[in-house]
């Protein structure tokens, strides 16, 4: 086959992939939904920046973070078994927008944690409370409209994990606890890393009320310690309690998975 023929075949294959890309109804619906959420997030970030001492680079970084999250969602569409993106994932996408701006504020704003900018901290607390409130809405909508999927569950879980990590970093930045508080946010990622060394930890866990309760405790405790009036040593004790509860919960799951492997014939 000549070089010209190979190039022709490559262009033809590229056109077929491009055509399939635009003819997939799930992909088309997902891109429309994510585009609307992205634009709405940018507009809301602009309103926030007008009333708060946010540097211009903060919403720009937030936009990059959200674009990365949405790219990962599109990549995971094969694990979504429905014809439409769904209301539940729409809510989770809005939560991802909130988490992106909170992350950019905590990690990249020089004003966050300043003595004269309590308004910025209060805004962060309000945004986190709103994101935590929406956490129950997406699950309800998924069950209500029978739109549960592996993609939706993973999307929701990763947004939750990212929020907890950012809140734990914020607690350290605001001197509400020592650097050890970041372990609260890293615990889930350490568990994922442990799965590479112990395949038994990759097994699916049964639904657990204890696990859900501890997750709520993490978000509530870390959000509480961000309040300017909550200072050490009270904030340290709150973070310590949250970490202890998380260690207990992860420990119980690890023991259950390892014991399941030991009793398996």
DOVEX-849514 format. One record per residue: residue number from 1; y, x, z of N, C-alpha, C in turn. Coordinates in steps of 0.2 Angstrom, whole numbers. Atoms other than C-alpha are relative to their C-alpha. Layout:
// residues N
REC   seq     n_y     n_x     n_z    ca_y    ca_x    ca_z     c_y     c_x     c_z
REC   NUM       Y       X       Z       Y       X       Z       Y       X       Z
...
END
This chain:
// residues 265
REC   seq     n_y     n_x     n_z    ca_y    ca_x    ca_z     c_y     c_x     c_z
REC     1      -6       4       0       0       0       0       6       4       0
REC     2      -6      -4       1      17       7      -5       5      -2       6
REC     3      -5       1      -5      32       9       7       4      -7      -1
REC     4      -4       6       1      41      -5      -1      -4      -7       1
REC     5       4       5      -2      26     -17       1       0      -1       7
REC     6       0       1      -7      25     -13      19       6      -2       3
REC     7      -6       3      -3      43     -16      22       1      -8      -2
REC     8       0       7       1      41     -33      13      -4      -4       5
REC     9       4       4      -5      27     -38      24       3       0       7
REC    10      -3      -1      -6      36     -32      39       6      -6       1
REC    11      -5       5       0      51     -43      34      -2      -7       0
REC    12       3       7       0      40     -58      31      -2      -2       7
REC    13       2       1      -7      32     -56      48       5      -2       4
REC    14      -6       1      -4      49     -55      56       3      -7      -1
REC    15      -3       7       2      55     -71      47      -5      -5       3
REC    16       5       5      -3      39     -80      53       1       0       7
REC    17      -1       0      -7      42     -75      71       6      -3       2
REC    18      -6       3      -1      60     -80      70       0      -7      -1
REC    19       1       7       1      55     -97      63      -4      -3       5
REC    20       4       3      -5      42    -100      76       4       0       7
REC    21      -5      -1      -6      55     -94      89       4      -6       1
REC    22      -5       5       0      67    -108      84      -4      -7       0
REC    23       4       6       1      53    -121      81      -4      -2       6
REC    24       3       1      -7      46    -120      99       4      -5       4
REC    25      -5       5      -4      53    -136     108       1       2       7
REC    26      -1      -2      -7      50    -129     125       5       6       0
REC    27      -5      -5       1      59    -113     120       7      -2      -1
REC    28      -6       3       2      73    -122     112       3      -4       6
REC    29      -2       3      -5      75    -133     127       2       4       6
REC    30      -1      -5      -6      74    -119     140       7       4      -2
REC    31      -6      -4       2      87    -109     130       7      -4       1
REC    32      -6       5      -1      99    -124     130       2      -1       7
REC    33      -1       1      -7      97    -127     149       3       6       3
REC    34      -2      -6      -3      99    -109     154       7       2      -3
REC    35      -6      -1       3     114    -107     142       6      -4       4
REC    36      -5       4      -4     123    -122     151       1       2       7
REC    37      -1      -3      -7     119    -115     168       4       6       0
REC    38      -4      -6       0     125     -98     163       7      -1       0
REC    39      -7       2       1     141    -105     157       4      -3       6
REC    40      -2       3      -6     143    -116     172       1       5       6
REC    41       0      -5      -6     140    -102     184       6       5      -1
REC    42      -6      -4       1     153     -91     175       7      -4       2
REC    43      -6       4      -1     166    -105     176       1      -1       8
REC    44       0       1      -8     162    -108     195       2       7       3
REC    45      -1      -6      -3     163     -89     198       8       2      -1
REC    46      -7      -1       1     180     -89     190       5      -3       5
REC    47      -3       4      -5     186    -103     201       0       4       7
REC    48       0      -4      -6     180     -93     216       4       6       1
REC    49      -4      -6       0     188     -77     211       8      -1       1
REC    50      -7       2       0     205     -86     210       2      -1       7
REC    51      -2       1      -6     204     -90     228      -2       5       6
REC    52       3      -5      -5     195     -75     236       2       7      -3
REC    53      -2      -6       2     199     -57     236      -6       4      -3
REC    54       5      -3       4     185     -53     223       2       5      -5
REC    55      -1      -4       5     186     -38     212      -3      -2      -7
REC    56       2       2       7     185     -41     193      -7       2      -1
REC    57       6      -2       2     169     -31     192      -6      -4       4
REC    58       6       3      -4     159     -42     205      -2      -6      -5
REC    59       3       5       4     158     -58     193      -4       3      -6
REC    60       3      -3       6     154     -46     178      -7       2       2
REC    61       7      -2      -2     139     -38     188      -4      -6       1
REC    62       4       7      -2     134     -56     194      -3      -2      -7
REC    63       2       3       7     133     -61     175      -5       4      -3
REC    64       6      -4       3     122     -46     171      -6      -1       4
REC    65       6       2      -4     110     -50     186      -3      -7      -3
REC    66       3       6       2     109     -68     180      -3       0      -6
REC    67       3      -1       7     106     -63     162      -7       3       1
REC    68       6      -3      -1      92     -52     168      -6      -5       3
REC    69       5       5      -2      84     -66     178      -2      -5      -5
REC    70       2       5       5      85     -79     164      -4       3      -5
REC    71       5      -3       5      77     -66     152      -7       0       3
REC    72       6       0      -3      63     -64     164      -4      -7       0
REC    73       3       6       1      61     -83     164      -2      -2      -7
REC    74       2       2       7      61     -85     145      -7       4      -1
REC    75       7      -4       1      47     -71     145      -6      -3       3
REC    76       5       3      -3      37     -81     157      -2      -7      -2
REC    77       1       7       3      37     -97     147      -7      -2      -1
REC    78       7       2       1      19     -96     142      -4      -3       6
REC    79       3       2      -6      15    -100     160       3      -7       2
REC    80      -3       7      -1      25    -117     159      -4      -4      -4
REC    81       4       4       4      13    -130     153       3      -7      -2
REC    82      -3       7       1      26    -144     150       4       1      -6
REC    83      -4       0       7      36    -148     134       7       1       2
REC    84      -7      -2      -1      53    -146     143       0       4       6
REC    85      -1      -5      -6      60    -134     156       0      -4       6
REC    86       1       4      -6      61    -148     169       6       0       5
REC    87      -6       1      -5      74    -154     182      -1       5       6
REC    88       1      -4      -6      66    -143     196       2       7      -2
REC    89      -2      -7       2      68    -127     186       8       1      -2
REC    90      -7       0       1      86    -132     182       3       1       6
REC    91      -3      -1      -6      90    -133     200      -1       7       3
REC    92       2      -7      -2      81    -116     203       5       5      -4
REC    93      -5      -4       4      92    -109     189       7       0       3
REC    94      -7       0      -4     108    -115     198       0       4       6
REC    95       1      -4      -6     101    -107     214       0       8      -2
REC    96      -1      -7       2      99     -91     204       7       2      -1
REC    97      -7      -1       1     117     -92     199       4       2       6
REC    98      -3      -1      -6     122     -93     217      -2       7       3
REC    99       3      -6      -2     111     -79     222       3       6      -3
REC   100      -2      -5       4     117     -68     208       7       2       3
REC   101      -6      -2      -2     135     -69     214       0       2       7
REC   102       0      -3      -7     131     -67     232      -3       7       0
REC   103       2      -7       0     121     -51     228       5       4      -3
REC   104      -5      -4       2     135     -44     218       6       1       5
REC   105      -5       0      -5     147     -48     232      -2       5       5
REC   106       2      -4      -5     137     -40     245      -1       7      -2
REC   107       1      -7       2     132     -25     236       5       4      -4
REC   108      -5      -3       4     147     -21     225       7      -1       2
REC   109      -6       1      -2     162     -28     233       3       4       6
REC   110      -3      -4      -5     173     -16     243       3      -4       5
REC   111      -3       4      -5     181     -31     252      -5      -3       5
REC   112       5       3      -4     165     -38     259      -1       4       6
REC   113       1      -3      -6     164     -34     277       7       3       3
REC   114      -7      -2      -3     183     -29     279       2      -4       5
REC   115      -2       4      -6     191     -34     295       5      -6      -2
REC   116      -5       6       1     204     -45     286      -2      -5      -5
REC   117       2       4       5     193     -54     274      -6      -4       2
REC   118       5       4      -3     183     -66     285      -1      -6      -5
REC   119       0       5       5     187     -79     271      -6       1      -5
REC   120       5      -2       5     175     -70     259      -7       0       4
REC   121       7       0      -4     161     -69     273      -1      -8       0
REC   122       1       7      -1     164     -88     276      -3      -3      -7
REC   123       2       2       7     162     -91     257      -7       1      -1
REC   124       7      -2       1     146     -81     257      -5      -5       4
REC   125       4       4      -4     139     -91     271      -1      -7      -3
REC   126       0       7       3     144    -108     263      -5       0      -7
REC   127       4      -1       6     136    -102     246      -8       0       2
REC   128       7      -1      -2     120     -97     255      -3      -6       3
REC   129       2       6      -2     119    -113     264      -2      -5      -5
REC   130       2       5       6     120    -123     248      -6       2      -4
REC   131       6      -2       3     107    -112     240      -6      -2       4
REC   132       6       2      -4      95    -115     255      -1      -7       0
REC   133       1       8       0      98    -134     254      -3      -2      -7
REC   134       3       2       7      94    -134     235      -7       2       0
REC   135       7      -2       1      78    -125     239      -5      -5       1
REC   136       4       6      -1      70    -141     245       0      -5      -6
REC   137      -1       5       6      77    -151     230      -5       2      -6
REC   138       4      -2       6      68    -141     216      -8      -2       1
REC   139       7       1      -2      51    -143     225      -1      -8      -1
REC   140       0       7       0      54    -162     227       0      -2      -7
REC   141      -1       2       7      59    -164     209      -7       2      -4
REC   142       6      -2       3      44    -154     203      -6      -5       1
REC   143       5       5      -1      32    -166     212       2      -7      -2
REC   144      -2       7       2      42    -182     208      -1      -1      -7
REC   145       1       1       8      41    -179     189      -6       4      -2
REC   146       7      -4       2      24    -169     189       2       5      -4
REC   147      -2      -5       5      32    -154     182      -2       7       4
REC   148       2      -6      -4      23    -141     194      -3       5      -6
REC   149       3      -5       5      19    -125     184       0       7       4
REC   150       0      -6      -3      15    -107     188       7       4      -1
REC   151      -7      -3       1      32    -102     180       5      -3       6
REC   152      -4       3      -5      41    -114     192      -1       3       7
REC   153       2      -3      -6      32    -108     207       3       7       1
REC   154      -1      -7       0      35     -90     203       8       1       0
REC   155      -8       0       1      54     -93     198       3      -2       7
REC   156      -3       2      -7      57    -102     215      -1       5       5
REC   157       2      -5      -5      48     -89     225       4       7      -1
REC   158      -4      -6       1      57     -74     217       8      -1       2
REC   159      -7       1      -2      74     -82     219       1       0       8
REC   160       0       0      -8      70     -85     238      -1       7       2
REC   161       1      -7      -2      64     -67     240       6       4      -1
REC   162      -7      -4       1      80     -60     232       5      -2       5
REC   163      -5       2      -5      91     -71     243      -1       3       7
REC   164       1      -3      -7      82     -65     259       2       7       0
REC   165      -1      -7       1      83     -47     253       8       1       1
REC   166      -7      -1       0     102     -49     250       3      -1       7
REC   167      -3       1      -6     105     -57     266      -1       5       6
REC   168       2      -5      -5      96     -44     276       4       6      -1
REC   169      -5      -5       1     107     -31     267       7      -1       3
REC   170      -6       2      -2     122     -41     271       1       1       8
REC   171       0      -1      -8     117     -41     290       1       7       2
REC   172      -1      -7      -1     116     -22     289       7       2      -1
REC   173      -7      -2       2     133     -20     280       5      -2       5
REC   174      -5       3      -5     142     -31     293      -2       2       7
REC   175       2      -3      -6     134     -21     307      -3      -5       5
REC   176       3       5      -5     125     -36     314      -7       2       3
REC   177       6      -3      -2     109     -26     316      -1       7      -3
REC   178       1      -7       3     103      -8     312      -4      -1      -7
REC   179       3       0       7      95      -3     295      -7      -3       0
REC   180       7       3       0      78     -10     301       0      -7      -2
REC   181      -1       7       2      85     -27     297      -2      -1      -7
REC   182       2       1       7      82     -24     279      -8      -1      -1
REC   183       7       1       1      63     -24     282      -1      -8      -1
REC   184       1       7       1      65     -43     283       0      -2      -8
REC   185       0       1       7      70     -43     264      -5       4      -4
REC   186       4      -4       4      58     -29     259      -8      -2       2
REC   187       7       2      -2      42     -37     268      -4      -3      -6
REC   188       4       3       5      37     -47     253      -1       5      -6
REC   189       1      -5       5      39     -33     241      -5       5       2
REC   190       5      -4      -3      29     -22     252      -7      -3      -1
REC   191       7       4       0      15     -35     252      -2       1      -7
REC   192       2       0       7      16     -35     233      -3       7      -2
REC   193       2      -7       1      15     -16     233      -7       2       3
REC   194       6       0      -4       0     -17     245      -6      -2      -5
REC   195       5       3       4      -9     -27     232      -3       4      -5
REC   196       3      -5       5     -11     -12     220      -5       4       4
REC   197       5      -4      -4     -21      -3     234      -6      -4       2
REC   198       5       4      -3     -31     -18     240       0      -6      -4
REC   199       0       6       4     -36     -31     227      -2      -6       4
REC   200       2       6      -4     -42     -42     241       6      -4       1
REC   201      -6       3      -1     -24     -46     244       3      -4      -5
REC   202      -3       4       6     -21     -53     227      -3      -7       0
REC   203       3       6       0     -32     -68     231       5      -6       2
REC   204      -5       5      -1     -23     -85     231       0      -3       8
REC   205      -1       2      -6     -17     -91     248       0      -8       0
REC   206      -1       7      -1     -19    -109     254       7      -2       2
REC   207      -7       2      -3      -3    -119     257       0       0       8
REC   208      -1      -1      -7       3    -116     275       6      -2       2
REC   209      -6       2      -4      15    -125     286       4       6       3
REC   210      -3      -6      -4      17    -109     296       4       4      -5
REC   211      -3      -4       4      22     -99     281       7      -3      -2
REC   212      -6       3       2      35    -112     275       5       0       6
REC   213      -4       0      -6      42    -113     293       3       7       1
REC   214      -3      -7      -1      44     -94     294       5       1      -5
REC   215      -5      -1       6      53     -94     277       6      -3       2
REC   216      -6       4      -2      65    -107     283       4       4       6
REC   217      -3      -3      -6      68     -97     299       4       6      -2
REC   218      -3      -6       3      72     -81     289       7      -2      -3
REC   219      -6       1       3      85     -89     279       6      -3       5
REC   220      -5       3      -5      93     -99     293       3       6       5
REC   221      -2      -5      -5      93     -84     305       5       5      -3
REC   222      -5      -5       4     101     -72     292       6      -3      -2
REC   223      -7       4       2     114     -85     287       4       0       6
REC   224      -3       0      -6     118     -87     305       4       6       2
REC   225      -3      -6      -2     121     -69     309       6       2      -4
REC   226      -6      -1       5     134     -68     294       6      -3       3
REC   227      -6       3      -3     146     -79     304       4       5       4
REC   228      -4      -5      -4     160     -68     310       0       0       7
REC   229       0       1      -8     159     -75     328      -7       2       3
REC   230       6      -2      -2     141     -70     329      -1       7       0
REC   231       0      -7      -1     141     -52     335      -6       3       4
REC   232       5      -3      -4     130     -39     343       2      -1       7
REC   233       8       0       2     119     -40     353      -3      -6      -2
REC   234       3       6       2     116     -58     349      -3       0      -7
REC   235       2       0       7     115     -55     331      -6       5      -1
REC   236       6      -4       0     103     -41     334      -6      -3       2
REC   237       5       4      -2      92     -52     344      -3      -5      -5
REC   238       2       5       5      92     -65     331      -4       3      -6
REC   239       4      -3       6      87     -53     317      -7       3       3
REC   240       6      -2      -3      74     -46     329      -5      -5       0
REC   241       5       6       0      66     -63     331      -2      -2      -7
REC   242       2       1       7      66     -66     313      -5       5      -3
REC   243       4      -5       2      58     -50     309      -7      -1       3
REC   244       6       1      -3      45     -53     322      -4      -6      -2
REC   245       3       6       3      41     -70     315      -3       2      -7
REC   246       3      -2       7      39     -63     298      -6       5       0
REC   247       5      -4       0      28     -49     303      -6      -4       2
REC   248       5       4      -2      17     -61     312      -3      -4      -6
REC   249       2       4       5      16     -73     297      -4       4      -6
REC   250       3      -4       4      12     -59     285      -7       3       2
REC   251       6      -3      -3       0     -51     297      -6      -5       0
REC   252       5       5       0     -10     -68     298      -3      -1      -7
REC   253       3       1       7     -11     -69     279      -4       6      -2
REC   254       4      -6       2     -17     -51     277      -6       0       3
REC   255       6       0      -3     -30     -53     290      -5      -6      -3
REC   256       4       6       3     -36     -70     282      -3       3      -7
REC   257       2      -2       6     -37     -62     265      -5       6       0
REC   258       5      -6      -1     -46     -46     271      -7      -3       3
REC   259       6       2      -3     -58     -56     282      -4      -5      -6
REC   260       4       4       5     -62     -68     267      -4       5      -5
REC   261       4      -5       4     -67     -52     257      -6       2       4
REC   262       6      -3      -4     -78     -46     271      -6      -5       1
REC   263       5       5       0     -87     -62     272      -3      -3      -6
REC   264       3       2       6     -90     -64     254      -6       3      -2
REC   265       7      -3       2    -108     -62     248       1       5      -6
END
